[in-house]
């Protein structure tokens, strides 16, 4: 572990194992607060454009569709060259 990562790891461990800052008995968020938080973190339209692409886990299917439409194939592979869908 590099020397720069040690303070970050120590800070993370302190945050995880000591609980929330400012008190021992945290207040549970109310329904209105949870609804507001949900609105803030919900994915918005156009935010994850990669999810709008028709991905084909089968190279054969992708090859047939690309050949029929005269388009190239983009292959995204996981660690070691394994297909992403097979993970």
Secondary structure, 3 states (H helix, E strand, C coil): CCHHHHHHHHHHHHHHHHCCCCCCCCCCCCHHHHHHHHHHHCCCCCCCHHHHCCCCCCHHHHHHHHHHHCCCCCCCECHHHCEHHHC
